[in-house]
Amino acid sequence: MPPHDLLARVGQICVEQKQQLEAGPEKAKLKSFSAKIVQLLKEWTEAFPYDFQDEKAMAELKAITHRVTQCDEENGTVKKAIAQMTQSLLLSLAARSQLQELREKLRPPAVDKGPILKTKPPAAQKDILGVCCDPLVLAQQLTHIELDRVSSIYPEDLMQIVSHMDSLDNHRCRGDLTKTYSLEAYDNWFNCLSMLVATEVCRVVKKKHRTRMLEFFIDVARECFNIGNFNSMMAIISGMNLSPVARLKKTWSKVKTAKFDVLEHHMDPSSNFCNYRTALQGATQRSQMANSSREKIVIPVFNLFVKDIYFLHKIHTNHLPNGHINFKVDGLVAELGVTGNCIYPGPWFQPGPTRERALSTPVGLEKFWEISRQIHEFMTWTQVECPFEKDKKIQSYLLTAPIYSEEALFVASFESEGPENHMEKDSWKTLRTTLLNRA
């Protein structure tokens, strides 16, 4: 249900209660009722300000506050509370809007290498090693960026995911269920980091320097893992596994890959990323017992977190024909294995008390409880203050350095190491023709 529909229902309750209490001897209860409605709206606007971003929701909010004010016209307390609530809401929405505008200006669009082939970059052109050659420092600056971006994600952004699933399941088309800006921006950051890693590797002309660049990013990914920044770690590994980088066999042959193999083991997708989930659970336990901000850092792989929410929602979904949730007992809950941060289909429980408790759990309630628990845990991680000193120069490079398009990456890759098989030769020939025609 979209926020404006839910607000409309609250408004209808206000109308009914006002008519009922005004007509009877309990008119004094109107004041108590109006105070409770104001408290409800205050908590709603503080916890989920993004619900009120569209005009329909704001119109419903204004209508409700107008009715509530009429219930207690003699006392200015309600009117004052509503004014403060509205001001706080508008400030919160304005802050998020300004943040969106600022971030849209930060990252330039992906650049093409150009139609002229075999062109070496200028000697003065910067690369990441010219800005920061310490893997730990770069990992710390990546963590700064991650925590800054993830702190802009609110519970309502995550609940949009669940709402969108219901919309798709019921074959409804709702324009207001597009991905929120905060989610989209965080998603784009992951992709930009992956492409930046690939760009930094592919644009290096000399094989020796490319080897050093790959080893540097492997060390950065390892430091991210040690910090608990799994999202940056996964983005870096993804960048090195992109085809234009992965095909550089002569370069990879010179790389000491033992550390990279360990990282790939942690991010092995088999058994529903079991190795990663074990590491994440360890980081979570460390965070819960932490005495310092550094030990509290947990930044999960966001795409996997979203998939977990999706999976949890799908396996528990049990709707009646009218679209309402069916809270009847359903044995499906017994097929779940939920351990810490790991959600996966598990074997049936053995007969006994555990199985009986599982079979007697209302599915709808358990679903929403578990989704709520996971979102609460995620929000706790987003509120950790980054303990590392901020380096504006390094962060500026990470956020604004030009990145190659996928086509440009292949051009740079083939220029560094020519095609080795028929498939690569055909791809290179097609790419060259496309670039020359474009020129």
C-alpha positions as CSV (number, residue, x, y, z in Angstrom):
1,M,0.0,0.0,0.0
2,P,1.5,3.4,-1.0
3,P,1.9,5.9,1.9
4,H,-0.8,8.3,0.6
5,D,-3.4,5.5,0.7
6,L,-2.4,4.6,4.2
7,L,-2.6,8.3,5.2
8,A,-6.0,8.5,3.6
9,R,-7.2,5.7,5.9
10,V,-5.8,7.6,8.9
11,G,-7.7,10.7,7.7
12,Q,-10.9,8.7,7.4
13,I,-10.5,7.4,11.0
14,C,-10.1,11.0,12.1
15,V,-13.3,12.0,10.4
16,E,-15.2,9.1,11.9
17,Q,-13.9,9.6,15.4
18,K,-14.6,13.4,15.3
19,Q,-18.2,12.7,14.2
20,Q,-18.7,10.0,16.8
21,L,-17.2,11.9,19.8
22,E,-18.7,15.3,18.9
23,A,-22.3,13.9,18.9
24,G,-22.0,12.2,22.3
25,P,-21.2,13.2,25.9
26,E,-17.5,12.3,25.4
27,K,-16.4,15.4,23.6
28,A,-13.5,15.8,26.0
29,K,-11.9,12.7,24.6
30,L,-11.4,14.6,21.3
31,K,-8.4,16.3,22.9
32,S,-6.8,13.0,23.8
33,F,-7.5,11.5,20.4
34,S,-6.0,14.5,18.6
35,A,-2.8,14.3,20.7
36,K,-2.4,10.6,19.9
37,I,-2.8,11.3,16.1
38,V,-0.2,14.0,16.3
39,Q,2.2,11.6,18.1
40,L,1.6,9.0,15.4
41,L,2.3,11.5,12.6
42,K,5.4,12.8,14.4
43,E,6.9,9.4,14.8
44,W,6.0,8.5,11.2
45,T,7.5,11.7,9.7
46,E,10.7,11.2,11.8
47,A,11.2,7.5,11.0
48,F,10.0,7.6,7.3
49,P,10.3,11.1,5.9
50,Y,10.7,9.7,2.4
51,D,7.0,8.5,2.6
52,F,6.0,12.2,2.3
53,Q,8.0,13.1,-0.8
54,D,5.1,13.1,-3.3
55,E,2.3,15.6,-3.5
56,K,-0.5,13.0,-2.7
57,A,1.1,12.1,0.6
58,M,1.7,15.8,1.6
59,A,-1.9,16.6,0.7
60,E,-3.2,13.8,2.9
61,L,-0.9,15.0,5.7
62,K,-2.2,18.5,5.5
63,A,-5.8,17.3,5.5
64,I,-5.3,15.2,8.6
65,T,-3.4,18.0,10.5
66,H,-6.2,20.4,9.7
67,R,-8.9,18.0,11.1
68,V,-6.8,17.4,14.2
69,T,-6.3,21.1,14.8
70,Q,-10.1,21.5,14.7
71,C,-10.5,18.9,17.5
72,D,-8.6,21.1,19.9
73,E,-8.9,24.7,18.7
74,E,-8.8,26.2,22.2
75,N,-5.4,24.7,23.1
76,G,-2.4,25.9,21.0
77,T,-0.3,22.9,22.0
78,V,-1.5,20.7,19.2
79,K,-1.1,23.4,16.6
80,K,2.4,24.2,17.8
81,A,3.4,20.5,17.7
82,I,2.0,20.1,14.2
83,A,4.0,23.2,13.1
84,Q,7.2,21.8,14.5
85,M,6.6,18.4,12.9
86,T,5.9,19.9,9.5
87,Q,9.0,22.1,9.7
88,S,11.2,19.1,10.6
89,L,9.8,17.1,7.8
90,L,10.4,19.8,5.2
91,L,14.0,20.3,6.4
92,S,14.6,16.5,6.2
93,L,13.2,16.3,2.7
94,A,15.2,19.4,1.6
95,A,18.4,17.9,2.9
96,R,17.9,14.7,1.0
97,S,17.1,16.7,-2.2
98,Q,20.3,18.8,-1.8
99,L,22.3,15.6,-1.3
100,Q,20.9,14.1,-4.5
101,E,21.8,17.2,-6.5
102,L,25.3,17.3,-5.1
103,R,26.0,13.6,-5.9
104,E,24.7,13.9,-9.4
105,K,27.4,16.5,-10.1
106,L,30.2,14.4,-8.6
107,R,30.7,11.5,-11.0
108,P,31.3,12.4,-14.7
109,P,29.8,10.1,-17.3
110,A,31.9,7.2,-18.6
111,V,34.3,8.2,-21.3
112,D,35.3,6.5,-24.5
113,K,38.9,6.0,-25.3
114,G,38.2,7.5,-28.7
115,P,38.4,6.4,-32.3
116,I,42.2,6.7,-32.6
117,L,43.8,3.4,-31.7
118,K,47.2,2.8,-30.2
119,T,47.3,6.1,-28.4
120,K,49.3,6.3,-25.2
121,P,48.0,8.4,-22.3
122,P,49.9,11.6,-21.6
123,A,52.9,11.2,-19.2
124,A,51.3,13.7,-16.8
125,Q,48.0,11.7,-16.6
126,K,47.3,10.7,-13.0
127,D,46.5,7.2,-11.9
128,I,45.4,5.9,-8.5
129,L,49.0,5.0,-7.5
130,G,50.0,8.7,-8.1
131,V,47.3,9.7,-5.6
132,C,47.6,6.9,-3.0
133,C,50.1,4.1,-2.9
134,D,49.1,2.7,0.5
135,P,46.4,-0.1,0.2
136,L,45.3,0.4,3.8
137,V,44.8,4.2,3.4
138,L,42.8,3.7,0.2
139,A,40.7,1.0,1.9
140,Q,40.0,3.5,4.7
141,Q,39.0,6.2,2.3
142,L,36.7,3.7,0.5
143,T,35.1,2.9,3.9
144,H,34.6,6.7,4.4
145,I,32.7,6.9,1.1
146,E,30.7,3.7,1.8
147,L,29.5,4.9,5.2
148,D,28.7,8.3,3.9
149,R,26.6,6.8,1.1
150,V,24.9,4.1,3.1
151,S,24.0,6.6,5.8
152,S,21.6,8.2,3.3
153,I,19.6,5.0,3.1
154,Y,16.5,5.0,5.4
155,P,14.2,2.2,6.5
156,E,11.5,3.4,4.0
157,D,14.0,3.0,1.2
158,L,14.5,-0.7,2.1
159,M,10.7,-1.2,2.6
160,Q,10.2,0.1,-1.0
161,I,11.9,-3.2,-2.1
162,V,9.2,-5.3,-0.3
163,S,6.5,-3.0,-1.6
164,H,7.8,-3.3,-5.1
165,M,7.8,-7.1,-4.9
166,D,4.1,-7.1,-3.8
167,S,3.3,-4.8,-6.7
168,L,5.0,-7.1,-9.2
169,D,3.4,-10.2,-7.7
170,N,0.0,-8.7,-8.0
171,H,0.6,-7.5,-11.6
172,R,0.0,-4.0,-10.7
173,C,1.7,-1.0,-12.3
174,R,2.6,1.6,-9.8
175,G,4.8,4.5,-10.9
176,D,5.7,5.5,-7.3
177,L,7.5,2.3,-6.6
178,T,10.6,3.0,-8.6
179,K,13.9,2.5,-6.8
180,T,14.5,5.4,-4.4
181,Y,17.4,7.8,-5.2
182,S,19.4,6.6,-2.1
183,L,19.3,3.0,-3.2
184,E,20.1,3.9,-6.8
185,A,23.0,6.1,-5.8
186,Y,24.5,3.3,-3.7
187,D,24.0,0.8,-6.4
188,N,25.7,3.1,-8.9
189,W,28.6,3.6,-6.5
190,F,29.3,-0.1,-6.5
191,N,29.3,-0.2,-10.4
192,C,31.4,3.0,-10.6
193,L,34.0,1.5,-8.3
194,S,34.2,-1.7,-10.3
195,M,34.6,0.2,-13.5
196,L,37.2,2.5,-12.0
197,V,39.3,-0.5,-11.0
198,A,39.0,-1.9,-14.5
199,T,39.9,1.5,-16.0
200,E,43.0,1.9,-13.8
201,V,44.3,-1.5,-14.9
202,C,43.4,-1.4,-18.6
203,R,44.7,2.1,-19.3
204,V,48.3,1.2,-18.1
205,V,50.5,0.7,-21.1
206,K,53.4,-1.2,-19.6
207,K,52.8,-4.8,-18.5
208,K,55.0,-4.3,-15.4
209,H,53.0,-1.4,-14.2
210,R,49.7,-3.2,-14.9
211,T,50.9,-6.1,-12.8
212,R,51.7,-3.7,-10.0
213,M,48.3,-2.1,-10.4
214,L,46.5,-5.5,-10.1
215,E,48.6,-6.4,-7.0
216,F,47.8,-3.0,-5.4
217,F,44.0,-3.5,-5.9
218,I,44.3,-7.0,-4.5
219,D,45.9,-5.6,-1.3
220,V,43.2,-2.9,-1.1
221,A,40.5,-5.5,-1.3
222,R,42.2,-7.5,1.4
223,E,42.4,-4.4,3.7
224,C,38.7,-3.7,3.0
225,F,37.9,-7.3,4.1
226,N,39.9,-6.8,7.3
227,I,38.1,-3.5,8.1
228,G,34.7,-5.2,7.5
229,N,34.0,-3.2,4.2
230,F,32.6,-6.2,2.2
231,N,30.8,-4.0,-0.3
232,S,34.0,-2.3,-1.6
233,M,35.8,-5.6,-1.5
234,M,33.2,-7.2,-3.7
235,A,33.3,-4.2,-6.1
236,I,37.1,-4.4,-6.5
237,I,37.0,-8.1,-7.1
238,S,34.1,-7.6,-9.6
239,G,36.2,-5.0,-11.4
240,M,39.2,-7.3,-11.7
241,N,36.9,-10.1,-13.0
242,L,35.4,-8.0,-15.8
243,S,36.3,-9.5,-19.2
244,P,38.7,-6.7,-20.4
245,V,40.8,-7.2,-17.2
246,A,40.4,-11.0,-16.8
247,R,41.6,-11.7,-20.4
248,L,45.0,-10.0,-19.8
249,K,46.7,-13.4,-19.3
250,K,50.2,-12.2,-19.8
251,T,49.8,-9.6,-17.1
252,W,48.0,-12.0,-14.7
253,S,50.9,-14.5,-15.2
254,K,53.2,-12.1,-13.4
255,V,50.8,-11.4,-10.5
256,K,51.2,-13.2,-7.2
257,T,47.6,-14.5,-7.1
258,A,47.7,-16.3,-3.7
259,K,46.0,-13.3,-2.0
260,F,43.5,-12.9,-4.8
261,D,42.6,-16.6,-4.5
262,V,41.8,-16.1,-0.8
263,L,39.6,-13.2,-1.6
264,E,37.7,-15.1,-4.3
265,H,37.3,-17.9,-1.9
266,H,35.5,-15.5,0.5
267,M,33.3,-14.3,-2.3
268,D,32.6,-17.8,-3.8
269,P,28.9,-17.8,-4.8
270,S,28.5,-21.5,-4.2
271,S,26.2,-22.6,-1.4
272,N,24.5,-19.1,-1.5
273,F,27.8,-17.3,-0.7
274,C,28.3,-19.4,2.4
275,N,31.9,-18.3,2.9
276,Y,31.0,-14.6,2.7
277,R,28.1,-15.1,5.1
278,T,30.4,-16.8,7.6
279,A,32.8,-13.8,7.4
280,L,29.9,-11.4,7.7
281,Q,28.6,-13.2,10.8
282,G,32.1,-12.9,12.3
283,A,32.2,-9.2,11.6
284,T,28.8,-8.8,13.1
285,Q,29.7,-10.5,16.3
286,R,32.9,-8.4,16.5
287,S,30.8,-5.3,16.0
288,Q,28.4,-6.2,18.8
289,M,31.2,-6.7,21.3
290,A,33.3,-3.7,20.0
291,N,35.0,-1.2,22.2
292,S,36.0,1.1,19.4
293,S,34.4,2.6,16.2
294,R,36.8,0.7,14.0
295,E,35.7,-2.7,15.3
296,K,32.0,-1.7,14.8
297,I,32.3,-1.3,11.1
298,V,30.2,-3.7,9.1
299,I,29.4,-2.9,5.5
300,P,27.7,-5.9,3.8
301,V,27.5,-6.6,0.1
302,F,24.4,-4.5,-0.6
303,N,23.2,-6.5,-3.6
304,L,23.2,-9.7,-1.5
305,F,21.5,-8.0,1.4
306,V,18.7,-6.9,-1.0
307,K,18.5,-10.4,-2.4
308,D,18.1,-11.8,1.1
309,I,15.2,-9.5,1.8
310,Y,13.7,-10.6,-1.6
311,F,14.1,-14.3,-0.8
312,L,12.7,-13.9,2.7
313,H,9.7,-12.1,1.4
314,K,9.0,-14.6,-1.5
315,I,9.2,-17.7,0.6
316,H,6.8,-16.3,3.2
317,T,4.4,-14.6,0.9
318,N,0.9,-16.1,1.4
319,H,-1.9,-13.9,0.0
320,L,-5.6,-14.4,0.0
321,P,-7.5,-14.0,-3.3
322,N,-8.4,-10.4,-2.3
323,G,-4.7,-9.5,-1.9
324,H,-4.7,-9.5,1.9
325,I,-2.0,-11.4,3.8
326,N,-3.0,-14.9,5.1
327,F,-1.8,-15.3,8.7
328,K,-2.8,-19.0,8.7
329,V,-0.3,-21.5,10.0
330,D,1.9,-22.7,7.1
331,G,4.6,-25.4,7.4
332,L,6.8,-23.6,4.9
333,V,8.5,-21.8,7.8
334,A,10.0,-25.1,8.9
335,E,11.9,-25.2,5.6
336,L,13.8,-22.0,6.5
337,G,17.3,-21.9,8.0
338,V,17.9,-18.4,9.5
339,T,21.3,-18.1,11.2
340,G,22.6,-14.6,11.9
341,N,23.0,-12.9,8.6
342,C,22.5,-16.1,6.6
343,I,19.1,-16.8,5.1
344,Y,18.8,-20.0,3.0
345,P,16.5,-22.9,2.3
346,G,17.4,-25.5,4.8
347,P,16.4,-29.1,5.5
348,W,13.2,-30.0,7.3
349,F,13.6,-29.9,11.0
350,Q,13.5,-33.3,12.7
351,P,10.3,-34.2,14.5
352,G,10.2,-32.7,18.0
353,P,9.5,-29.4,19.9
354,T,11.5,-27.3,17.5
355,R,9.5,-28.5,14.5
356,E,6.2,-28.1,16.4
357,R,7.1,-24.5,17.3
358,A,8.0,-23.8,13.7
359,L,4.8,-25.2,12.4
360,S,2.7,-23.2,14.9
361,T,4.3,-19.8,13.9
362,P,2.1,-17.4,11.9
363,V,3.9,-17.1,8.6
364,G,3.0,-13.5,7.8
365,L,4.0,-12.3,11.3
366,E,7.3,-14.1,11.2
367,K,8.1,-12.8,7.7
368,F,7.7,-9.2,8.8
369,W,9.5,-9.7,12.1
370,E,12.5,-11.2,10.3
371,I,12.5,-8.5,7.6
372,S,12.3,-5.9,10.4
373,R,15.1,-7.5,12.3
374,Q,17.4,-7.5,9.2
375,I,16.6,-3.9,8.4
376,H,17.2,-2.8,12.0
377,E,20.6,-4.5,12.0
378,F,21.5,-2.9,8.7
379,M,20.5,0.5,10.0
380,T,22.6,0.0,13.1
381,W,25.6,-0.6,10.8
382,T,24.9,2.6,8.8
383,Q,25.0,4.7,12.0
384,V,28.7,3.9,12.8
385,E,30.9,6.9,12.7
386,C,34.0,6.4,10.5
387,P,37.1,6.4,12.7
388,F,39.6,7.1,9.9
389,E,41.0,10.5,9.0
390,K,39.4,11.8,5.8
391,D,41.7,12.5,2.9
392,K,39.9,14.9,0.5
393,K,42.4,14.5,-2.3
394,I,42.0,10.7,-2.4
395,Q,38.2,10.8,-2.1
396,S,38.0,13.4,-4.8
397,Y,39.9,11.1,-7.1
398,L,37.8,8.1,-6.3
399,L,34.6,10.0,-6.8
400,T,35.5,12.1,-9.9
401,A,38.2,10.3,-11.8
402,P,37.1,9.5,-15.4
403,I,36.1,5.9,-16.0
404,Y,36.0,4.1,-19.3
405,S,32.9,2.7,-20.9
406,E,32.7,-1.0,-21.5
407,E,33.7,-0.5,-25.2
408,A,36.7,1.7,-24.2
409,L,37.8,-0.9,-21.7
410,F,38.0,-3.5,-24.5
411,V,39.9,-1.1,-26.7
412,A,42.5,-0.5,-24.0
413,S,42.6,-4.2,-23.2
414,F,43.2,-5.3,-26.8
415,E,45.8,-2.6,-27.3
416,S,47.7,-3.9,-24.3
417,E,47.4,-7.6,-25.2
418,G,46.2,-8.6,-28.6
419,P,43.4,-11.1,-29.3
420,E,44.5,-14.7,-28.7
421,N,41.6,-16.8,-30.2
422,H,39.1,-16.6,-33.0
423,M,36.4,-15.2,-30.8
424,E,38.6,-12.4,-29.5
425,K,39.9,-11.7,-33.0
426,D,36.3,-11.3,-34.3
427,S,35.4,-9.1,-31.4
428,W,38.5,-6.9,-31.9
429,K,37.7,-6.6,-35.7
430,T,34.1,-5.6,-35.0
431,L,35.2,-3.1,-32.4
432,R,37.8,-1.5,-34.7
433,T,35.3,-1.2,-37.5
434,T,32.8,0.4,-35.2
435,L,35.3,3.0,-34.0
436,L,36.6,3.8,-37.5
437,N,33.1,4.2,-38.8
438,R,32.3,6.5,-35.9
439,A,35.3,8.6,-36.7
